[in-house]
Structure formats: C-alpha cells, structure tokens
Amino acid sequence: MNFDTALAESWDRNAANWTRVVRDGLIPSRRAGTDAAILRAIAERSPRWLLDIGCGEGWLIRAAEAIAGCAGVGIDGSAELVAAAQAADSVNRYAVLDYAAFVAGDDDVGRDFDVAVFNYALFAEDVAPLLRAAASRLSPGGVILIQTLHPGPDDREGWRTEDFAAFGAGDWAPMPWYSRTLEGWRAVVAEAELKLLEIREPSAGGRALSLLMICGRRAPSP
C-alpha cells in the first residue's frame, strides 16, 4: 500500500463527513479544549496574516478572524472541503493545493504570513519538507503552530489506521496515519531546520487532549 496516496484519498472520500462532524461539534476533544488551545496560540501572536495548511472546511480561519481580527488563506488538497470553506466564508481566500505542490512552490498562496498552522494536518511520515516550505512563507518573526494527537507513553513510531468507528453514523473511509513519539516530533522539527520554541499539552480532567508545538525559524549561522 502507498500510505501517502491512501491518506490523501481518505480526505477526499471523507470530505462530507468531516464537514458534518466539525460543524455539528461531534468531536469531543475539540469541545474539551483543542479548538480553544489552537485559537489561543494564534491570538497570542496578534497576526495580521494567517496561513492554514490542511484547512479542511475552513473553521479555523473563520474563528481566528473573529477572535484575532486577522485575514487568512487556507489550502487543502480536497476540492470538496475547499468548496465548503469558500461557501461559508466570502471574505478570506481558500485554494485547492496538495502538499506536494505546496512544497514545490507551484502556487500563488503568498508569503510573509505571521502564523502558519497545521491543526491535525500532519499525518504523513515525511513531513520535514512540508514544514520547511511553510517556514519559507513566514514573515520575520513568524511562527508555525502544530497541533496533533498527543503521544501516549507506550506509543511507537509507525503507520496506523483510523476507522472512525467512534463517530458512529457515516460511511467513513479508513485513514492511514503515521504515529510519532514526542522525541519523534522533536526530531522532525530539527530536520526541518526549525527551532522548537514551546510545547503545550492542552488537557481536560487530568488527561492530555493534544500536543501543541510552537516553532520558529532558526537564526542563520554566522
């Protein structure tokens, strides 16, 4: 199996389901605090210009605009998800762009973003080139925010499959995703030539909900 191809296809096949569960508030961890955590991290930077990479149906840009007053650009490889984002938001810009094209620079997304966000959008194995591409779009002093699944103490690196059984109704296509430990994430950030500025672990009821990393570009060597 080509995991990267299967991962991309799952987003397309599940686009309507993702739009439904996000807009109906059916993901418990989001209600418990992960939405608030990523929005707080964005607002703390007082951005004027936000790039949401893997934007899905666009909720994050809409919410960030309301909370932080910033304008945004969202990109996603799923045409159906981008269409849903555009239909819900006539102010900000959304574009169909897969990660390979973004890394290659085959786009007119723009540059000088104050914040670039990957909110549950890094599930492939080789993500360092994508992080480097995002860093190249930042303004001086800009940051990359990564929110992802929290690695448990017994987690191991490797591919897994999500069947979405917890969401109940809906004809979900299975999604392969690459699991990383905390040290694995640190290694990826270093490989991408980024500096890990801060790690946060949003929690509720004593349980970690997610892993949130704030990353900046490394200063050039003298």
Secondary structure as GFF3:
##gff-version 3
##sequence-region A 1 222
A	DSSP	alpha_helix	3	13	.	.	.	ID=ss1
A	DSSP	alpha_helix	15	23	.	.	.	ID=ss2
A	DSSP	alpha_helix	28	29	.	.	.	ID=ss3
A	DSSP	pi_helix	30	34	.	.	.	ID=ss4
A	DSSP	alpha_helix	35	44	.	.	.	ID=ss5
A	DSSP	beta_strand	49	53	.	.	.	ID=ss6
A	DSSP	alpha_helix	59	68	.	.	.	ID=ss7
A	DSSP	beta_strand	71	76	.	.	.	ID=ss8
A	DSSP	alpha_helix	79	88	.	.	.	ID=ss9
A	DSSP	beta_strand	93	96	.	.	.	ID=ss10
A	DSSP	alpha_helix	99	104	.	.	.	ID=ss11
A	DSSP	beta_strand	113	119	.	.	.	ID=ss12
A	DSSP	alpha_helix	128	135	.	.	.	ID=ss13
A	DSSP	beta_strand	138	148	.	.	.	ID=ss14
A	DSSP	beta_strand	158	162	.	.	.	ID=ss15
A	DSSP	three_ten_helix	165	167	.	.	.	ID=ss16
A	DSSP	beta_strand	175	179	.	.	.	ID=ss17
A	DSSP	alpha_helix	182	191	.	.	.	ID=ss18
A	DSSP	beta_strand	194	200	.	.	.	ID=ss19
A	DSSP	beta_strand	203	204	.	.	.	ID=ss20
A	DSSP	beta_strand	207	208	.	.	.	ID=ss21
A	DSSP	beta_strand	211	217	.	.	.	ID=ss22
###
